[in-house]
Amino acid sequence: MFQKKGKDNFIKPLVFFGVVVFIICLVTCIYHVFDVRNNLEDEVNAQLRVQLEVASGVLSDEVDKTGEIVSVLAGEMGENYQNGTVNEYEIYHLLNKYKGIDDFQELCFIANDGVMYFGDGWNKDISAIVRTEMREITEGEVYISDEFFISNKEHQM
């Protein structure tokens, strides 16, 4: 009988010690899993920030380039139009010339009489839908807008 009691006394502390070690290992493992997860999130966020900065720079450069192209076109069109030395063919030619330089969806020119010219040789009198504010555009100003978006179906009519 004495021996059996001694084995029980030896096994209980050993099992208790094993359970304590297991709990400590489990807590340490969970801590490391969260630590690895946080480190990965920080690394991914840092990479995203770098990629966003690069993309922002590229986009900003594209917008600047587009603005410069539109300014040059507006200057050339405005100067020739004001001098009365531009005809419809030259308007279409200039619109196509500058549209080919950049990936513009559409370039158009609105004459003083309210006729909108597109690079593909199509024009439309929009004087009835031109806002009063658009009539007050001062010389030398450039506007990039979707104000006069005309559907493809209407464009082909």
Secondary structure as GFF3:
##gff-version 3
##sequence-region A 1 157
A	DSSP	alpha_helix	2	83	.	.	.	ID=ss1
A	DSSP	alpha_helix	88	101	.	.	.	ID=ss2
A	DSSP	beta_strand	108	110	.	.	.	ID=ss3
A	DSSP	beta_strand	115	118	.	.	.	ID=ss4
A	DSSP	beta_strand	123	125	.	.	.	ID=ss5
A	DSSP	alpha_helix	132	135	.	.	.	ID=ss6
A	DSSP	alpha_helix	152	155	.	.	.	ID=ss7
###
